[in-house]
Amino acid sequence: MKSILSLFAFVLTSVAADKPNIVFLFADDFGWGDLACYGHPYSKTPNLDKLASEGTRFLQCYATGVTCCPSRTGFMTSKFPATFAKYPANGGFGERVTITELLKKQGYATGHFGKWHIGPDAKDGTYGIDAVGSDDEGGGKKKQAARGRDAHIYDDAIGFIERHKGGPFYVNVWGHISHHPINPPPAVLDAFGPLQVDESKFPPEMREKFAMCKKLGGDVSEHLRAFLADVRSMDDEVGRLLKRLDELGLRENTIVVFSSDQGPAPLREDADEPKKKREKKNKGDAEPSDVRLNAMGFSGPFRGGKHTQFEGGVRIPFIVRWPGQVKAGRVDAQSVISGADWLPTLCALTSTKIDAANFDGEDASKAWHGADFMRTKPLLWKTSSAKSPAAIRDGQWKLHFPISKREDLALYDLAADPGEKTNLVTKHPDIVKQLSAKLEAWQSTLPKEYEKADDKD
């Protein structure tokens, strides 16, 4: 009997060793340029910068949506969010399988800590997730700890990792930083230190945000400091988690990924509304204007941000560390990858069998391993409305396809013009025709009607 138990323990240990642990660190409304390693002149993110130096940093990773739920839907299901007739934050994923369900069947312990926003039931067992916790919907109404508002999320995630250190485990660590309200406590501000902004260090797009801040009566240095202090507190928590992985001897067999759900929020979504109207809309819980002006996320050289299908809204940071498997210190500027690729890529890396035809993403594991990767499927964007605009990226080209006849088609060559400044519709009618046909063919497969979404945050 003792020999049988020993053999059983050996088999379990072998299975765990063969399958990597997976830690998915996910920021909220976090711009492509908000990390120091992505070019921010004032951001203090030493732990995430180190993670990038120990792994690969991707420059062309895309969210599947322009707000929180649609992007999370793409990562969890490998389906473009417009394919769901019910808005997933309200109706869940229906019959669509999730990455957590697939890995659960492969023997993974599964956890989710932090923001949910992927269905009505944030409880253990949903989507094959063993432990669901730490969700504070709205991300800041809960009293903030001196370490920052996401500290409790990382505490719970670390506890989950400790309980399942024998592996394999998968855990979502989905923080609220840098979603509004950005209102760091004094301890977090003091830890960041003073800041005096030289606006010339930023591209014109960010300087427009600075100009809006000043127009609304704000101080650019003060509000950017608040934003970056919030980000620094997140980076500190990332450092704690990575240190604990090392202490537990889990570094070598753990994939750690950092990304964001979409680009940064606008400075104030309700900046021009009278205070009384904002208070009525928010049922008396309107945020102070100084807090709203703290939305100083940076899209880098790209146009737009959250709520837009421009690059600043859908291009996101993406860092992967997996010692011995993912090359350290590498910057991948060529591979075009998507949140929709998360599920098929992890399935490939964990030998989890799926039918690729059932998913919108594709296996991008070659890109993770440093090999040449050329995606075969276009990237497609549309919100949960039959009358909403759509966009497509196929190869180097990106086409914005408006619904209103008052707006023009826009075609951009992202290889030459990643800032989407020069509309090439008249110069390349053949490309417009090809991409329009693909986009219209996809839209013909989508629901004709959508259930009204209560929350499109």
Buried (B, 14 or more C-beta within 10 A) or exposed (E): EEEEEEEEEEEEEEEBEEBBBBBBBBBBBBBBBBBBBBBBEBBBBBBBBBBBBBBBBBBBBBBBBBBBBBBBBBBBBBBBBBBBBBBBBBBBBEEBBBBBBBBBEBBBBBBBBBBBBBBEEBEEEBBBBBBBBBBBEBBBEEEBBEBBBBBBBBBBBBBBBEEBBEBBBBBBBBBBBBBBBBBBBEBBBEBBEEBEBEEEEBBEBBBEBBEBBEEBEBEBBBBBBBBBBBBBBBBBBBBBBBEBBEEBEBBEBBBBBBBBBBBBBBBBBBBEBEEEEBEEEEEEEBBEBBBBBBBBBBBBBBBBBBBBBBBBBBBBBBBBBBBEBBBEEBEBEEBBBBBBBBBBBBBBBBEBEBEEEEBBBBBBBBBBBBEEBEBEBBBBBBBBBBEBBBBBBBBBBBBBBBEEEEEEBBBBBBEEBBBBEEBBBEEBEEBBEBBBEBBEEBBEEBEEEBEEBEEBB
